Amino acid sequence: MIKIIFISDIVGKIGRKAVAQHLPTLKRHYHPDLIIANAENLAHGIGFTGKTLQEMSDAGVDFFTSGNHAWKKNGADEVLSDPNPIIIRPANYSTRKSGIGYRELKIGQISLFVVNLLGEVFIEEKVASPFRTMENILKISQKNLVFVDFHAEATSEKAAFAKYFDGKITAVIGTHTHVQTADEKILEKGTGYITDAGMVGYYDSIIGANKEQIYNLFLGRGKSSKKHDLPDHGLCQFNAVYLEIDEKDNATRKIERINKVIKVK
């Protein structure tokens, strides 16, 4: 069995500190072969930098996915355009965008295609169909293991995507809403699925953002700040997903939610 831990959207400094603090415990418990994390909120809540990615690499994360905030920070183009990138961006963005949307990783002699896609429903960015894009990627990946971070807003779109590709994709993990759903399952033909894996972010927040900033947004008190002004210590929601994958038939055999509140020092 291939063992994978996927860490949900890591939000800001407190999220990064939570990963550094709690990941060693998860590694001792699960003994993963690969640790993947969504990094699109890594640097002050929006986007990532080379420095914050390195911080998470030093903490034990092997590879990163992203989402619609992939290019929010200066230097993102340079990071994404690395010849051997440790982070990918949604594959269904225009090819004129920097970076790549999938990468083949080696776990021993086994190939795992990690794919990042962005949904279309309720998403401002204009992208190609994630369904059609995935069909094209499958022609390249052939019969190798395929792990998808589907960064999307609508539950219906994520569920439809997973069922459409059931048996063709090893696992579909939803991200973006920062609220972990209680619907982890293995579909009929072996695809592991959860609608949203959640977040690693400040507990007393609104999906990782400062409460007052969000109140201002909904009460029409002006635009909400693009910065997530949050403390860098205190209680933190830690969400992740653990999977066991059978490389012989490319099927998920176990999927387990990780949902804890930890005190970040």
C-alpha positions in Angstrom: 0.0 0.0 0.0 1.1 3.6 -0.8 0.3 5.8 2.2 -0.4 9.5 1.5 -1.2 12.4 3.9 -2.9 15.4 2.2 -2.8 18.5 4.3 -5.7 20.9 3.6 -5.3 24.6 2.7 -2.7 26.0 5.0 -3.6 29.6 6.0 -1.0 32.0 7.0 1.7 31.9 9.7 -0.4 30.2 12.3 -1.2 27.4 9.8 2.5 27.0 8.9 3.4 26.8 12.6 0.7 24.2 13.2 2.1 22.0 10.4 5.6 22.3 11.7 4.3 21.4 15.2 1.9 18.6 14.5 3.2 16.9 11.4 5.9 14.9 13.3 3.1 13.3 15.3 1.1 12.4 12.2 4.3 10.9 10.6 4.9 8.7 13.6 1.3 7.5 13.6 0.7 7.0 9.9 4.2 6.4 8.4 3.3 8.1 5.1 5.2 7.6 1.9 4.2 11.0 0.6 3.0 14.2 2.2 1.1 16.7 -0.1 -0.3 20.1 1.0 -2.4 22.8 -0.6 -0.3 26.0 -0.4 -2.5 28.6 -2.0 -3.1 30.5 1.3 0.4 29.9 2.7 1.8 33.4 2.8 -0.4 35.8 5.0 -3.5 33.9 3.8 -3.3 34.6 0.1 -0.7 33.0 -2.2 2.7 31.6 -1.5 6.4 32.6 -1.6 9.5 30.6 -2.1 10.4 31.2 1.5 7.0 29.9 2.9 7.2 26.9 0.6 10.7 26.1 1.9 9.5 26.5 5.5 6.9 23.8 4.9 9.4 21.6 3.0 11.7 21.8 6.0 8.7 20.8 8.2 8.3 17.6 6.2 5.9 18.4 3.3 7.1 16.7 0.0 4.9 18.4 -2.6 2.4 21.2 -3.0 -0.8 22.0 -4.9 -2.5 25.4 -5.1 -5.6 27.1 -6.6 -7.0 30.4 -7.7 -4.6 32.4 -5.5 -1.5 30.8 -7.0 -0.2 34.1 -8.6 -1.1 36.5 -5.8 2.4 37.0 -4.5 5.4 38.6 -6.2 7.8 35.9 -7.3 5.1 33.3 -7.9 6.0 33.1 -11.6 9.6 32.3 -10.8 8.6 29.6 -8.2 6.1 28.0 -10.6 8.4 28.1 -13.5 11.2 26.1 -11.8 12.3 23.2 -14.1 11.5 20.7 -11.2 8.8 22.5 -9.4 7.7 21.4 -5.9 4.3 23.2 -6.5 1.8 23.0 -9.3 -1.1 25.3 -10.3 -4.5 24.3 -11.7 -4.0 22.6 -15.0 -7.1 24.1 -16.7 -5.7 27.6 -16.6 -4.4 29.0 -19.9 -1.0 27.6 -21.0 0.1 31.3 -21.1 0.1 31.2 -17.3 3.4 30.2 -15.6 3.8 26.7 -14.1 2.4 23.3 -14.8 -0.8 21.7 -13.7 0.4 18.2 -13.0 3.6 16.4 -12.2 4.7 12.8 -12.1 6.3 11.8 -8.7 8.2 8.6 -7.9 7.5 6.6 -4.8 10.1 4.0 -5.1 9.4 2.4 -8.5 5.8 3.6 -8.5 4.6 6.6 -10.5 2.0 8.9 -9.1 0.6 11.7 -11.1 -0.5 14.6 -8.9 -3.0 16.9 -10.7 -4.4 20.3 -9.7 -7.7 21.5 -11.2 -9.9 24.5 -10.6 -13.7 24.3 -10.7 -15.9 26.5 -12.9 -19.0 26.9 -10.8 -19.1 30.1 -8.6 -15.4 30.8 -9.5 -14.5 34.2 -10.9 -11.5 33.0 -13.0 -12.2 31.8 -16.5 -10.7 28.3 -17.0 -11.1 25.4 -19.4 -13.4 22.6 -18.4 -11.8 20.5 -15.6 -13.5 17.5 -17.0 -12.1 17.9 -20.5 -8.7 18.8 -19.1 -8.6 15.7 -16.9 -9.5 13.5 -19.9 -6.5 14.9 -21.7 -4.2 14.3 -18.7 -5.4 10.7 -18.4 -4.1 10.1 -21.9 -0.7 11.1 -20.7 -0.7 9.4 -17.3 -2.0 6.1 -18.9 -2.5 3.5 -16.1 -0.4 5.1 -13.4 -1.8 6.3 -10.0 -3.5 9.6 -10.3 -4.2 11.9 -7.3 -6.3 15.0 -7.9 -6.6 18.2 -5.8 -9.9 19.6 -7.2 -10.0 23.2 -6.0 -13.6 24.1 -6.4 -16.5 25.9 -4.7 -19.6 23.8 -5.6 -20.2 20.4 -3.9 -22.2 19.3 -7.0 -19.2 19.9 -9.3 -16.8 18.0 -7.1 -19.1 15.1 -6.6 -19.9 14.9 -10.4 -16.2 15.0 -11.2 -15.3 12.2 -8.8 -18.2 10.0 -10.0 -17.5 10.7 -13.7 -13.8 9.6 -13.3 -14.5 6.8 -10.8 -12.1 4.0 -11.5 -9.9 6.2 -13.7 -8.5 8.4 -11.0 -7.1 7.0 -7.7 -8.3 9.8 -5.5 -10.2 13.1 -5.8 -9.6 15.4 -2.8 -11.7 18.6 -2.8 -10.2 21.9 -1.5 -11.1 25.6 -1.5 -14.0 26.0 1.0 -11.8 25.5 4.1 -14.7 23.5 5.8 -14.0 19.8 6.1 -16.9 17.7 4.9 -17.9 14.4 6.5 -18.4 12.5 3.3 -15.1 10.7 2.8 -15.8 7.5 0.9 -14.4 5.0 -1.6 -16.6 5.1 -4.7 -17.9 2.0 -6.5 -14.9 1.5 -8.8 -12.2 2.4 -6.3 -11.7 6.2 -6.3 -11.2 7.7 -2.9 -13.2 10.9 -2.5 -14.0 13.8 -0.1 -15.8 17.0 -1.1 -13.5 19.2 0.9 -10.5 18.4 3.0 -10.8 21.6 5.1 -8.0 23.9 6.3 -5.1 24.4 8.7 -6.0 27.8 10.0 -6.8 30.0 13.0 -9.7 28.4 14.9 -11.6 31.5 15.9 -11.8 32.8 12.4 -14.1 32.7 9.4 -12.7 30.0 7.1 -9.2 31.2 8.1 -9.8 35.0 7.8 -10.1 37.7 10.5 -13.7 37.9 11.7 -14.0 41.7 11.7 -12.7 41.8 8.1 -15.5 39.5 7.0 -18.1 41.3 9.0 -17.1 44.5 7.2 -17.5 42.7 3.9 -21.0 41.5 4.6 -22.2 44.7 6.3 -21.0 46.9 3.5 -18.4 48.8 5.6 -16.0 48.9 2.7 -13.8 46.4 1.0 -12.4 43.5 3.1 -8.6 43.6 3.4 -6.7 41.2 1.2 -4.5 40.4 4.2 -5.6 37.8 6.8 -4.7 39.8 10.0 -4.5 37.0 12.5 -2.5 36.0 15.5 0.4 33.6 14.9 -0.3 31.5 17.9 -3.4 30.1 19.7 -5.9 27.5 18.8 -5.7 26.2 15.2 -7.9 23.9 13.2 -5.9 21.1 11.7 -7.5 19.3 8.8 -6.0 16.7 6.6 -6.8 13.4 4.9 -5.0 10.1 5.1 -5.2 7.6 2.2 -3.9 4.1 1.6 -3.7 3.2 -2.1 -3.2 -0.2 -3.7 -0.8 0.3 -6.5 -1.7 -3.0 -8.2 -5.1 -1.9 -9.2 -4.8 1.9 -8.7 -7.6 1.9 -6.1 -8.0 3.6 -2.8 -8.4 1.1 0.0 -8.7 3.5 2.9 -9.6 7.2 3.4 -9.6 8.8 6.8 -10.3 12.4 7.8 -7.9 14.1 10.2 -9.7 16.7 12.2 -8.1 18.2 15.3 -7.9 21.5 17.2 -4.3 22.1 18.4 -2.7 24.8 20.4 0.0 26.5 18.5 2.8 27.9 20.6 
